[in-house]
């Protein structure tokens, strides 16, 4: 099954305004969003066969993507409360 990259707006459609604000004003969130985009592209390329990665690298890339998603979720939760 091929991974389909998703944007943060796809993942958090109810937080569109908050996502826009964080992307404009929060340097750490900007870094997380950029890293997620890069990892989404990497996972997609590996799954589609465009990047002949080893199973180990594919798994590590997927794990890192999930870790960044967890960080983004925590950041969004904290920003909602603030």
Secondary structure as UniProt FT lines:
FT   HELIX           8..11
FT   HELIX           13..15
FT   HELIX           16..25
FT   HELIX           27..48
FT   HELIX           55..81
//
